[in-house]
Amino acid sequence: MDTVHAPAPRPLTVRAPAAPLSGSVAVPGDKSISHRALMFAALASGETRISGLLEGEDVLRTADAMRALGARVARTAPGAWQVTGQGLGALAEPADVLDMGNSGTAARLLSGILASHGIFSVMTGDASLRGRPMKRVTDPLSATGATFLSRAGGRLPLAIRGTADPAPLSYRLPVASAQVKSAILLAGLNAAGTTRVEEPVATRDHTENMLRHFGAQVTVAPLGAGSRTITLVGRPRLVARDVAVPGDPSSAAFVLVAALLVPGSSVTVRGVGLNPLRTGLFTTLREMGADLRLSNERTEGGEPVGDLTAVAGPLRGVDVPADRAPSMIDEYPILAVAAAHAAGPSRFRGLEELRVKESDRLAATVALLQRNGVAVDVVGDDMLVTGTGGAVPGGGRVETRMDHRLAMSATILGLVAAAPVSVDDTAFIDTSFPGFIDLMNEIGAALTP
């Protein structure tokens, strides 16, 4: 597999648009579901057709990895892919290092698959991914019988000696994490017996939904106080099933918040995934007074989908409970931009998970706001934002730290700032939202390098 090199930096200076944003657009496919569709299709027997696949760099790294592990993976049209898997337990040992680029989701989920197959593999990634901790995944996965060798702190590159007869795990997550939960469930697929994962707060359940879609037996039982146990019966016969990927709510968030903040705007995003464990941001925006309208609700590929229209108007500060964090963990940077524009203070509680994203996303979000004249503080794992009740001062230079969501959040901030905002690099936006700049220009943002 070819090594992925960091793209050349693409700086951007963002100014408030001369006119309101308007139009009806569709965002790329859900990144979480796209990763899982490729992985599960590679583990299943037969041919799976995937429509709406996100074709950003992160997902393309997953496609390359599954190809290197013996699946036949081909793009047949824009967003349309065909995967022929050899069946559970039949992965081939890769001939070269698996380069996961910028994708923590791909690296962590794939660790569970690789740990539970009797092959040797090595994973690496770009500079950002090589700085992210993996021990929260490799420590529990070691109990399957797999062995891991990594840099200090469990960081990539990571060598994995998998086991063909993995032990089933029973594990309680110390911190709510869909990635860690999914890695353990994926390891349990090839284990004889029952794998159990207890999570303190419900996290996104795309893995559970897709396991069922491909034929696995998965049950979810509530334990009280928001916690629950997920149980998987090992060594099912996974059978190829077509997958329709909905629009990514995390990507839609940037477009919708821009429409809420730029005066006079009204924008519709079509076909957004509305899984209730992914819609915390939409709940929070409505609590802030956002005019956010849902229409054309339907079910596609086992996931709820609908069209969302955002109409600009005043927002107020909000206090977001910690138990909502798993349903909107990727949306806090853009929520912080909305809070900066709102009237009054906002408090976002329980954000420890943000410290282990593409960057220390909590620190990076604080820096993004502070450099543009917004009062913000961190108390423990809570972020406190004092809204301006109107346009933020702006005028700052944002260091995106190779983080695609920071780059998009900074861009939206610039659209509602009194002075231009300089974004040091927008190249990494392509990892999750290829065509972001073009789409924003389509609705009137007037973004030019």
N, C-alpha and C positions, 0 to 999 in steps of 0.2 A: 504494500500500500504506500502511496506517495505521502511524504510528510507535509502537513499543512503549515504554511508559513503565515505569519501575521500579515494582514492586508496593509497596504500603504495608508497612513493616516489621512482622514478626510475631515479637516476642520470645517466649521460652519458658524457663521454669525447670524443670529436670529433676531428679527425685528417684528414688531406688532404688524399684522396685516392691515391693509388699507380698508378692507371691506369685511363683513361678517363671513364666517365659514358656512358653506351650504352644500347639500348634495346627498347622494345615497351610494354607499360603497360597501365592499366586502373585504374583510381582513383575511390574511393567510390562515391556513388550517391550524388547529390547536397543536401546540408543540408537544405537550405531554402525551396526548393521544397518538400523535404521529410517531414518536419514539417507540411507544408500546406496540403500535400496529406492526411496525417492521420487525421488532423482536419476537412477538408472538407468532407472526406469520412464518418466521424462520424456524421456530420450534415446532410448528404444526406440520402434519402430513398433508401434502397437496398444494394446490395453487390458490393463493389469496390475492384478490384484487382490491387495491386501496384507492379511494377517490378523495380528493381534497387534501392530500398530504402536503404539509408544510415543506417547502423546498429551500429552507434556510440552511446555513452552514452546519448548525448543530445536528439537524436531522440527517443531512447528507453524510455526516460522519458515522451516524448509526447505520445508514444503508451500506456504507463501505465496510463497516465492521461485520455486519451479518453476511455480506458477500465473502469476506475473508474467512468466515467460519463455515462456509460450505453451502449457504443458501444461494439460490439463483434470484437475483434482484435486478429488475429492469424498469426503467421509466418508459411508459408507452405513450404518454401525452402530458401536457402541463398538469401537474397535480395527480396524475394517474400512474400508479405503479403496480407491478405484478411481482409477487414473491412466491417462489416454490421452495417449501421446506422439506427436510428429510425426516422429520419426526423428532420427538423429544429424546434426548440422549445421544443423538447422532451428529452433533456438531463436529466439524473437522478442526484439527489443530492449525492455527493460523501460521503462515509462513513468515510473517513479518510482524513488527510492532503495530498494535492497534492505536491509531492516533485519533483521539476523541475531540480534538480541537478545543472549543471553549465550553463544551457541554458537561456540566456536572451531573445532570440527569442521566445522560447516556453512560457516563463512567460508573456511576453508582449502581444503576440497574443492571448493567452488563456484568458488574462484579458478581452479582448473585448467580447469573447464568454460568459464568466461567468457573465459579467455585464448585458448581455441582456437575461438571462434566470432566471426565478424566483426560484433560488436555493441559498443556502448558501454554501460557500466553503472557504478554507484556502490554500494558496500557500506558500511554502518555497523552499529553495534550499541549495546548499553548501555554504561554507564561502564566496567564491567569489561572488556568485549571491546575497547573503544576503547583500553585501556591495554596490550593484548597485542601482541607483535611479529608482523609478517607478512612481514618480509624473508626469513625462512628459506624461505618459499614463493615470494614474488614474485621474488627474485633468480634462482633457476633457471628459473622460468616465463618470465622476460624473454627467454630464449634461444629461445623459440618464435616470437618476433616480436611478441608483445603488449607493450603499454606500460602502466606503472603510475604513478600519482601519489598520494602519501599524505602524511600528517603526518610529522613528524620521527620517525626510528626505524622507518619503515615501518608506522606505526599507522593504524588506521581513523579517519575515513572514507578509503576507497580507491577511486579512479577507475581503471577498467580499459578500455583500448581493445583489444579482442580482434582476432585475425587469423583470417580465413576459411581461410588456408592455413598452418597452424602447422608449424614444423619439428619433427620428432621429436627427443626428447632422449635423451641418455645421461648419467646422473647418478649419482654416488656420494654417498649421504647421509653428511654428516659426523657426525651423531648419529642414532641409531635413532629414527625417527618415522613411525608409520603415517599420520599426517595429511599430512606432506610427500610420502611415497611415493605416497599416493593422489592427491594433487593432480597430480603429474607423470603418473601413469598416466591420469587422467581427461583431461588435456590431450592425451595421446598417442592417445586414442580418435579424435580428428578430424584426426590428422596422417597424411600419406601416408608410409609407411615403418614402421620398427620403433623402439619406445621401450624403453629399458633403464634399470632402476633397480637399483643395488647397495646393499644395506643391510648394515651391519656386524654386526647381530644381527637375527634374525627377529622382526618385529613382527606385530601382528594382521593376518590375511590376509582379512578380510571383503571387501575390494575385489576381490582376485583371485578369490575364490569367486563373488562376484556377477557379475563380468565374464564368467566362464565360463557362469554360469546364464543370462545374457541373450544368449549366443552369441559372445562374443569369444574369440580365441585367445590364451591366456596360458600361459607356461611358467615354471617355477621351477627354478633349478639351484643346488645348493650349491657354495660356493667354498672351504670349509674354515674352521676356527676359528669356526664359527657364522654366517659371512656367507653371503649368497646373492644371486643375480641374478634379477630378475623381468623377463621380456620380453613385450611386448604388440605384436601386429600391428595396425597402425592401420587406421582406417576399415572396421571390421567392419559387418555388418548386424545391429544389435541388434534382437531380436524380443521383444515383450512376453512375460513369464513370471510366473506367480503366485509370490508370496513369503510364506512363513510365518515370522514373526519370533519367535525364542525369548525366554524370560525373560532379562533382563539380568544377567549374573553380577556386574557391578559394583554393581548395586542389591541383589542377593541377599546380597552380602557384609555389608551392615549388619545385616540380619535374622539371618544366621547367626552373626556375631560376638557380637551381643547374646545369642543363645541359649547360646553357648559360655561367656559370662562371668557371666550372672545365675544364681546357684546353683539347682540343681534343675530347670533348664529343658530342654525338648526340643521343637524346632520343625522342621518340614519345609517346604522351599520347593520347589514343584512346577515342572517344565518349565524348568529353568535351562539356558542355553546352555553347552556344555562344550567349545567350540573350544579345542584344546590351547595356542593362542597367547593365550588369555585366562584360563587357570586357574592362574597362578602363585600367587595368593593361597591357593587351596585346598591346593596342594602345601606352601606355607610353613606354613599352619595345622597340617597334619598333622605336619610336622617339629617343631612346637611341642608336640605331644602331643594335638592336638584330636581329639575323637571326632566325626568327620565321615563320614557314611555315604552312599553312592551307591546308588540303586535306579532301576528302570524306565528303563534306558538305551535310547535310540532315536535315529533320525535324522529331522529335520524340516527341509524346505527346504534340504537340503544341509549342515546344521549338526548336530553331535552335541548331544543334549539328555538331561537326566536329572533325577531328583528328589534333593535333598540334605537330609539330616537332621543337625542339629547337637545334640549332647547336652552339657550343661555339665560341666566338669571342669577340673582344674588345667592350666595351660600353663607352658612353660619358654621362656627366651630363645632366640634363634636368630640365626644369621649368614646373611644373604641375599646371594647373589652378584649382582654388577652385571648379569650377562647374563640374569638373570630379570626385571629391571625392565620391559622392554617388555611382558611378559605380565601385568603387574599394576600398570601405572603409575598408574591411577586409584585403586588400592586402598591406597596407602601411608598415607593419613590414618587409615583404620579399622584397618589393620594396626598402626599406632603405638599406637592405643588398646588393642588386644589385647596388645601388647608391654608397655605400661604396667602391665597387670594381671598379667603373667606373672612367674614367679620367675627372677631373674637378668637379665643384660644382653642386649640385642639390638643388632645392627648391620645397617643397610640400606645397601647400597653402590650407588654410581653413580646418584644421584638428580638429576642436573643437569636432566633434562627437567621435573621438578616446578617449576622456577623460572619456567616460561612457561605455566602452566596458568591457570585462571580468576583465581587470585591467584598470588603467589609461594607456591605451596602448601607448599614445604619450610619457609619461614620461618613461615607461618601454622600449620602442624602443630606446630612447635616451640613457638610461643606458646600454642597450645591446651593442650599438656601442661604447660608451665611454670606457667601460671596456675592449674593445678589440682594443683600439688604434686608433679609427676613430674620426675625428673632426666633431662634430655635435652640433647644437644649435637650440633653439626654440625662435622665435620672434613672439609674439602674438600667433596666431593659426597656424603659419607656421613652418615647420621643414626644417633646412638647413643642408645638408650633404656634406662634402668635401671628394670627392672620392680619393682613393689612386692610381688609374690607374693600379692596379695589386692586388696581395694578400694583404689582410689586416693583421696588426700585429698579432691579436689574443692574446692568453694567458690569457684571462679573465675568470671569473666565472659569469655566467648569472643567475640572479634570475628571474624565469619565472612567478612568482606571480599567479600560478594556471591558467595560460593563455595558451591554446593549440597553438595559432598562434605564440606566443613568443617562445615557446619551439621548434616549427618546424623551425622558422626563425633562432634561435640560432644554431640549428643543421646544417642548410645550410651554415651559416657563418663559422662554424668550418671546413667545407669541403674545403674552399678557404682561410684559414688563415695560416700564417707562423708558428704560434705556436698553440698547441692544445687548444680548447675551452671547458670549463667545463659547462655543463648544469645541473642546480640543480635538475630538475625534468621533466621527459618526460611522466609521467603517464597520464597527462590530455590530451595528444594528442589523446587518444582514444575517447574523446568527439566528435571529428569531423572527424578523419582520422584513424580509426582502421587499424592496419597493416602497418603504415607509415614506421617504421624502417625496417620491412621485405621487403617492396616494394623498399625502397632506396637501401638496400643491393642487391636486385635482379638486379639493374642496375649498381652495382659496388661500392657502397659507403663504404662498409666494416665498418659498425657501430657496435661496440660491447660495452656492458655495462661496 
